[in-house]
Amino acid sequence: MAEPASVPVDPKRVREIKIKSGVVRRLAKEKVSYQQESEKLSQKINKMKTESCDDYDIKKQEELLEESKKMISDCERRLISAWDELSKIMKTEKDLKDTEEYKAAEIVLSEAKVAANRQ
């Protein structure tokens, strides 16, 4: 039995969706990772302060914490931009909705929605 003929899909458009969704996924993971690191550093600093550790060591840990916080805001800024860009592409490429890459990108967008502050 012959399969129904399908419309050829432009591989460049599909590849762009795949790349953009990979960027969104990576940035969402990166943001979560920096948030976890910041939380651990905060706890470590508090513990060091209660144990009366050396001020120099505490100061160095606080510097690391500030760097992590800067990275969180940087990741968030890049994630919002990437999320918006992928969302825009998904709206203009509706004809690709039956491809695996499009379906995967929809999942990535929904999973990264909270991390990208998109409601």
N, C-alpha and C positions, 0 to 999 in steps of 0.2 A: 504494500500500500504506500503510495507516494505521500510525502509530507507536504503541507501547504507551503507555497512559495512565500518567503519572507522578504521584506524590504531590506536591502543591504544597509548596514550600519556603518557610519563613518568612524573608523578606528581612532582618529585624532580626537573626536569629540568624546568618545568613551574613555580614552586615555586621560583626557583632561579631568573628567569627573573622578576617575580613579586616583589621580595625583592629588587633586584638591581635597578629596575625602581623606586621603592619607595624611595630609597636612593638618586637617582639623582633628583627626584622631590623635596624632602625635602631640599637638599643642595642648589638647585636653588632658592627656596623660602627664605631660610635662607640668602643667599647672597644678594638678593634683599632687604630683611628686614634690614640688616646691612647697605646697601647703603642708604636706606631711612633715617635710624637713623643718619647716618653720615651727611647727607645733613641738617637735622633738627638741629643737634647740631652745625653745621657750621653757620647756620643762627642765632641761638640763641646766639652764641659767638659774632658774628658781632654786633648783636643788643645790647648785654651787653656792648661791647666796646664803641659803639656810645652813650650809656646812661651813660657812666662812672661808671659802677658798680664796686663793690669791686674786687680788683686784685685777692684775694684768690678764690672767686667764679668763676671768669673767668678761673683761672688756673685749678680748679677742672673740669670745663666743657671741657677744652682743653685735660685734661687727659682722660675723657670719650670719646672724639672724637678720640684720638690716639688708645684707646682700640678697638673702633668700626672699625677703619681702619685696625688694626691687624686682627680682626675677618673676615673682608672682604677677605683679602689675604689668610687666613687659609681656609675659606669656598671655595674660588676659587680653591685652590690647591686640596682640597678634592673632589670638584665637577669635576674637570678635570680628576682626577684619576677614580672616579666612572663612569663618562661619557664614558671614554675610555674602562673601563672594561665591561660596559653594551653593548657598541657598538661591542666589540670583541665577546661577548656571542651571540649577535644577528646575527653576521656573521656565527658563527659555528652552530647555532640552526635554520637554515632556514626551516627545516622540521616542525617546530612548528608555521610557519607563519599564519596558520589558527586559532590559538587559540586567545582568547580574550586578554590574558596576553601579547602575542607577539605584537598584534596590539596596545595595550595600551603603551607598551614599545617603539614602533616606534614613537608614538605621544610624549611621554616624551622626547625622544632623540631630536626630532626636536624642541620642545619647549625650551629645555635647551641648545640648540646648541650655542646660542649667549652668555648666561651666562657662559658657559664653554669655551668660546673663541675657538669654533670649527667651522670652515667655510667650 
